[in-house]
Amino acid sequence: MSNVLITGITSCESRGVEALARSIIEQLNTEGPGGGDNVTVLTQTPVLDAESLAPTSARCVADPFVVSRSWQQMRPQESPAELAERREQLLAQTDLVIATGGDLHTSDYGVSTPYLRVLTAAQQRDIPTAMIGQSVGPFDDPADAEAWLAVATRCDLLTVRESVSLDYLVGKLGLPEHRVRLSSDPAFLLPAATGERTAAVLGPLGLAPEDPYLCLAPSQGITRFSTLEESQHAAALTRLATSLVRTRRMPVVLIPHCHDSRPHNDDRILAARIAEAADMPEVMALPGALTASDYKGVLSQAELVISERLHAAIGALSGGAPAIAIGHSHKFNGVLAETYGHTVDVDGIHADVRAFTQDTTVIGRLINDTDATALRTTLRQRLPLITDRARSDFAQINELLGA
């Protein structure tokens, strides 16, 4: 039995992070009963994540390589010597390090280089390393780019989830083509909640299994990366929600995909704000401490999903529901383009959040010009390819582990 260390996890308070972690662990578990017992997840919120990932039997420990100040209260206090000792103990027991994280390796969040530390330490000890389903760059600081390249060129497996990153790595950073492969986000493999469970989640909103609805997944944190006022952003989302109800004549379910203990990133706050401002019974915030699989169950049954959270969009797309995005970085365009393929004009199903809040015509375009039926048809034709790409990562991981 091999021991696998998963890095790139911040906190499963973000259901997108939970989706990544669970998908990877469960794919590793398919190799045999009890396989999850040999998976250790490095995280900033170990107690919370141990509960979120309990069905997988993975072990969650406070990340000794990256100590985030913003989550200090969620992890044990340790001295530098204690952290160093734990780093050595973890690596001594590790056969493979898998790095996830989606888009950690960019200048957007300022955490790229710290999350390379465990990979660097593993490579120095000749422990195999894999970076899977990444969106990478752009890097503003050449030092960050050089640090990432130094690790990437020594990885035993490196895959990206969209062509934008592939083109950036090969064309801009000069990474040899044979060092990187196009794949897809591991969360495309996340199982959705059962139909019975999804019906129970929707029931308190007055929605029966046969009732059509739309989903809107707002991001409380998006304004931090787009220089927008929170009030301006909330007002635009409220206009979108009410316009959807009036135009499409369906209820709108607000999906708070990130349940962050830090208010600046807690989508429940924004969802409640939109529902109150809309003042329409058809605009409803989905309540409860739901899992990533719960959200996927709800999202995948929607007629259309509009999302500011990429992994909420992936939850819909991977369940066969058409999704469009309001985003702040290239990762949205890249994943949408890869998922729908070249027959869909991605510019028509994606809006930059700045334009969305400042240009009154954007809401009309998103509502009136989106052909959900055509998107659904295209999506279902493409999904086998996208999920096969994600599974192929684990076939190669099994080779690294000698399975």
Residue pairs with C-beta under 8 A, 6 or more apart in sequence:
1 35
1 37
1 38
2 38
2 95
2 96
2 401
2 402
2 403
3 38
3 40
3 93
3 94
3 95
3 96
4 28
4 38
4 39
4 40
4 94
4 95
4 96
4 97
4 98
4 401
5 40
5 42
5 90
5 91
5 94
5 96
5 97
5 98
5 118
5 122
6 21
6 24
6 25
6 39
6 40
6 41
6 42
6 58
6 97
6 98
6 99
6 100
7 42
7 63
7 65
7 97
7 98
7 99
7 100
7 101
7 115
7 118
7 119
8 20
8 99
8 100
8 101
8 102
8 104
8 115
9 17
9 20
9 21
9 41
9 42
9 43
9 44
9 49
9 63
9 100
9 101
10 17
10 43
10 44
10 68
10 71
10 101
10 104
11 17
11 43
11 44
11 45
11 48
11 49
11 71
11 74
11 260
12 18
12 21
12 43
12 45
12 48
12 49
12 52
12 53
13 45
13 48
13 258
13 259
13 260
13 261
14 257
14 258
14 259
14 260
14 265
14 311
15 257
15 258
15 259
15 290
15 291
15 292
15 295
15 311
15 312
16 102
16 187
16 257
16 258
16 292
16 309
16 310
16 311
16 312
16 314
17 311
18 49
18 52
18 53
18 291
18 292
19 187
19 190
19 292
19 296
19 311
19 314
19 315
20 100
20 101
20 102
20 133
20 185
20 186
20 187
20 311
21 41
21 49
21 52
21 53
21 58
21 100
22 53
22 56
22 190
22 292
22 293
23 186
23 187
23 188
23 189
23 190
23 390
24 98
24 100
24 132
24 186
25 36
25 39
25 41
25 53
25 56
25 58
26 36
26 56
26 189
26 190
26 191
27 186
27 189
27 391
27 394
28 35
28 36
28 39
28 394
28 397
29 35
29 36
29 39
29 56
29 57
30 394
31 398
31 403
34 57
36 56
36 57
36 58
37 57
37 59
39 56
39 57
39 58
39 59
40 58
40 59
40 60
40 61
40 90
40 94
41 49
41 53
41 58
41 59
41 60
41 61
42 61
42 62
42 63
42 64
42 65
42 66
42 90
42 118
43 49
43 60
43 61
43 62
43 63
44 62
44 63
44 66
44 67
44 68
44 71
44 74
44 75
45 71
45 74
45 75
45 261
46 60
46 61
46 62
46 74
46 75
47 60
47 74
48 74
49 60
50 59
50 60
52 291
53 60
61 86
61 90
62 75
62 76
62 78
63 75
63 118
64 78
64 83
64 84
64 86
64 87
64 90
65 87
65 114
65 115
65 117
65 118
65 121
66 111
66 114
66 115
66 117
67 75
67 78
67 83
70 262
71 261
71 262
74 261
78 86
87 118
87 121
91 118
91 121
91 122
91 125
91 127
94 122
94 127
95 127
95 128
95 401
96 127
96 128
96 129
96 130
96 397
96 400
96 401
97 118
97 119
97 122
97 127
97 128
97 129
97 130
98 129
98 130
98 131
98 132
98 397
99 115
99 118
99 119
99 129
99 130
99 131
99 132
99 134
100 132
100 133
100 186
101 115
101 134
102 133
102 134
102 135
102 161
102 185
102 310
102 311
102 331
103 134
103 135
103 136
103 310
103 329
103 331
104 111
104 112
104 115
105 112
105 115
105 116
105 134
105 135
105 136
105 137
105 148
106 112
106 135
106 136
106 137
106 138
106 139
106 329
107 137
107 138
107 139
107 140
107 141
107 144
108 225
108 328
108 329
109 225
112 139
112 144
112 147
112 148
113 143
113 144
113 147
113 148
116 147
116 148
116 151
119 129
119 131
119 151
119 155
120 150
120 151
122 128
122 129
123 129
123 151
123 154
128 156
128 400
129 151
129 154
129 155
129 156
129 157
130 155
130 156
130 157
130 158
130 393
130 396
130 397
130 400
131 151
131 152
131 155
131 157
131 158
131 159
132 157
132 158
132 159
132 183
132 186
132 393
132 397
133 159
133 160
133 161
133 183
133 184
133 185
133 186
133 187
133 390
133 393
134 158
134 159
134 160
134 161
134 165
135 160
135 161
135 162
135 164
135 165
135 330
135 331
135 334
135 335
136 148
136 160
136 165
136 168
136 169
137 145
137 165
137 168
137 169
137 172
137 173
138 168
138 172
138 330
139 145
139 148
145 173
148 173
149 173
149 174
149 175
152 158
152 169
152 175
152 179
152 180
153 175
153 176
153 179
155 179
156 400
157 393
157 396
157 397
157 400
158 179
158 180
158 181
159 180
159 181
159 182
159 183
159 393
160 166
160 169
160 180
160 181
160 182
160 183
161 183
161 184
161 185
161 334
161 335
161 338
162 182
162 331
162 334
162 335
162 337
162 338
163 182
163 334
163 337
163 338
164 330
164 331
164 333
164 334
164 337
165 334
166 180
166 182
169 175
169 180
170 176
170 177
170 180
182 338
182 389
183 389
183 390
183 392
183 393
184 338
184 339
184 386
184 387
184 389
184 390
185 311
185 314
185 335
185 390
186 390
186 393
187 292
187 311
187 314
187 315
187 318
188 314
188 317
188 318
188 383
188 386
188 387
188 390
189 318
189 387
189 390
189 391
190 292
190 293
190 296
190 315
190 318
191 293
191 296
192 198
192 293
192 296
192 297
192 300
192 315
192 319
193 201
193 291
193 293
193 294
193 296
193 297
193 298
194 297
195 209
195 297
197 294
197 297
198 209
198 294
198 297
198 298
198 301
199 208
199 209
201 286
201 288
201 290
201 294
201 297
201 298
202 208
202 209
202 211
202 213
202 253
202 298
204 287
205 251
205 253
205 284
205 286
207 213
207 251
207 253
209 301
211 251
212 250
212 303
213 250
213 251
213 252
213 253
213 301
213 302
213 303
214 244
214 248
214 250
214 251
214 252
214 253
214 302
214 303
214 304
214 305
214 306
215 252
215 253
215 254
215 255
215 298
215 299
215 302
215 304
215 305
215 306
215 307
215 312
215 316
216 237
216 240
216 241
216 244
216 252
216 253
216 254
216 255
216 274
216 305
216 306
216 307
217 254
217 255
217 256
217 257
217 267
217 299
217 305
217 306
217 307
217 308
217 309
217 312
217 313
218 237
218 254
218 256
218 267
218 270
218 271
218 274
218 308
218 309
219 257
219 258
219 267
219 270
219 308
219 309
220 258
220 260
220 263
220 264
220 265
220 266
220 267
220 269
220 270
221 258
221 260
221 264
221 265
222 228
222 233
222 308
222 328
222 353
223 229
223 230
223 233
224 264
224 265
225 328
225 329
226 328
226 353
226 354
227 354
228 353
228 354
228 357
232 357
232 358
233 353
233 357
234 270
234 273
234 274
234 277
235 277
235 357
236 356
236 357
236 363
237 270
237 274
238 274
238 277
238 278
239 363
240 306
240 356
240 363
240 366
240 367
241 252
241 254
241 274
241 278
241 280
241 283
242 278
242 280
242 283
243 363
243 364
243 367
244 250
244 252
244 306
244 367
245 251
245 252
245 278
245 280
245 282
245 283
247 367
247 368
248 303
248 304
248 367
250 282
250 303
251 282
251 283
251 284
252 282
252 283
252 284
253 284
253 286
253 298
253 302
254 271
254 274
254 275
254 283
254 284
254 285
254 286
255 267
255 271
255 286
255 295
255 298
255 299
255 305
255 307
255 309
255 312
256 266
256 267
256 268
256 270
256 271
256 285
256 286
257 267
257 295
257 307
257 309
257 311
257 312
257 315
258 265
258 266
258 267
258 309
259 266
259 267
259 268
259 289
260 266
260 267
263 269
267 309
268 285
271 285
271 286
272 285
274 283
274 285
275 283
275 284
275 285
286 298
288 294
292 311
292 315
295 312
295 315
296 315
296 316
296 318
296 319
297 319
299 305
299 312
299 315
299 316
299 319
299 321
299 323
300 315
300 316
300 318
300 319
300 320
300 321
301 319
301 321
302 316
302 321
303 321
303 322
303 372
304 321
304 322
304 323
304 324
304 370
304 372
304 375
305 312
305 313
305 316
305 321
305 322
305 323
305 324
306 323
306 324
306 325
306 326
306 366
307 313
307 316
307 323
307 324
307 325
307 326
308 325
308 326
308 327
308 353
310 325
310 327
310 331
310 332
310 335
312 323
313 323
313 324
313 325
313 332
313 335
313 336
314 323
314 335
316 322
316 323
317 323
317 339
317 379
317 383
317 386
318 383
318 386
318 387
320 376
320 379
320 380
320 383
321 376
321 379
322 370
322 372
322 375
322 376
322 379
323 336
324 336
324 349
324 350
324 366
324 370
324 375
325 332
325 336
325 349
325 350
325 351
326 350
326 351
326 352
326 353
326 356
326 366
327 333
327 350
327 351
327 352
327 353
328 352
328 353
328 354
332 350
333 346
333 350
336 344
336 346
336 349
336 350
337 344
337 346
338 386
339 379
339 382
339 386
340 346
340 349
340 375
340 378
340 379
340 382
341 378
341 382
343 378
344 375
344 378
348 365
348 369
348 370
349 370
349 375
351 362
351 365
351 366
355 362
356 362
356 363
